Amino acid sequence: MFTEGLIIFMDLDRFEEYTKEHGFNEYKPNIITGTLTSLVEEFSRKWRACIIYGLDYERGTEEAIIEIPYGHENAKEIINDLSKIKETINKLGAKITIVIIKDYVLCKPARSRREAYHGTPGRRRATQLLRKYKRRGGNIVVSII
């Protein structure tokens, strides 16, 4: 059953290059991916959000898809919290692109990466926006509400 809410996509920018440059093991959490894991978890608890895809305790989180039912009612506060996540990641030396759109949400965890990114029309639209802004350099919080 669809409910109106917010769809949030987060993705670290050029992270493969960053891990090689700093000598991190890409299969274990590092300071960036470990921090992002805890920030996403904290954010989802605060806003009672559904983590659709990406939260990874074993490897660390490089990307995350989150849905918040009825989240558009608190959009300004949610955007502020996401901007703080971006600032935290930037202080650690990495870049992150975050896209927030208002659309219908399922709040059902995805079974695959493909389903996570293309499972609903809103997610497809958010995927397109994420790619667009990452091509332009990323490191931005974009809200289409």
N, C-alpha and C positions, 0 to 999 in steps of 0.2 A: 504494500500500500504506500503510495507516494504522499509525502507531506512537504509543504513549502519550508525551505530552510536555506542554509548556506553550504556551499561546497568549497572546500579549501584544498588546494594543491600546494605542496612545498617540495622544492628540489634544490639540492646543493649545486652550485654552478661550477663547472669544470673541476669536479672533485677528483676524478681519476688523475688528472695532472697534479693536483695538490698533494695527493697521497704519495705519488712517486717523488715529487720534489722534496717532501719532508721525510721520506723513508718510512711511511706508515705501512703496516700490513693491512691489505684491503679486506681480509677475512676476519679481522678482530676489531672491536670497537677502539676508536682513538679519541682524542680529546674533543674533536668536532662531532663525530657521529654519536659518541656517548652522551655528550651534552644535548644534542638534538633529540635523542631518544627520551631523555628525562624531561626536556622542555615540552615535547609533544604530549607525553603522558600527563604532565601537570596541566597543560592547557585543556586536554580532553576531559580530565576530571573536573576542572573548574566550570567548564561550559556544558558538561554532560554530553559530550560529543561522541560520535561513533567513529572509531578508527577503521576505515575501509581497507586500507592497504599501507604497508611500508614500515610499521613499527617493528624493529628488529633488535632484540636484546643480545643475540649472539654475535652479530656482525656490526651492529650500530646502524642507526637510521640515516640513510642518504636521501630518501624521498618519503613523503607521507601524503595520504589522501584522507581527509577528515570530512565528515558531514555533521552539521548541527541542525536538528529539527527546530523550527521556529527561531532560529538564530538571527534572522533579519531584524527581530525586535530589539536586539542588543548589538547591532552591527558596529556602532562606533567603538564600544568597549572591546569588542572582539578584534577589530582592526588595530586598536592600540596595543592589545596583547600580542598580536602577530608582529607588529612593528618592533616590539621589545625583543621578541625571539630573533628577528633579523639583526637587531643591534648586538645582541649577545653573540651570535654566530660571527658577525663582522669583527667584533673585538677579539675573537679567537683567531682571526686571520683568514677565514673562509667567506664565501659569498653564497647567498641563498635567494631564490626567487619564490615569491609566495603570491598565489592568485586566489582571490575570493570572489565567488559569484553567487547570486541569489537564483535558486531554481528548485525544482522538486528533488527531494532526497529519499532514498530507500532505507538508509541506516542498517544495511546488511553487509557484513564483511565480504569482500570479493574472494573468489576461489582461485583467481589467477590475476596476473598483472594486466592481461588484456581486458578482462572483465572490469578491473578497477578503473582503467583509463577510458574505456569505451562502453561501459555497462548501461549508462543512461544518457539521454541527450545533453543533460547538464554537464556531465563528466566529459563528454566529447568536446563540448564548447570550452570547458576549462582547460582541457588538454591542448586545444588549439591556441588558446591565449598564453598558456605556459610556454609552449614552443616559440611563439611569436616574441615574447619578451626575453626569453633566453637567447634567441638569435640576435637581439638588439644589445646584448651585453649582460642582461639579468641584474641581480642584486637589487631587487625592487619588490615592493608590496603593491599589488594592483587589486583594486576592488571594483567590481562591476555589480553594483547593487541598485 
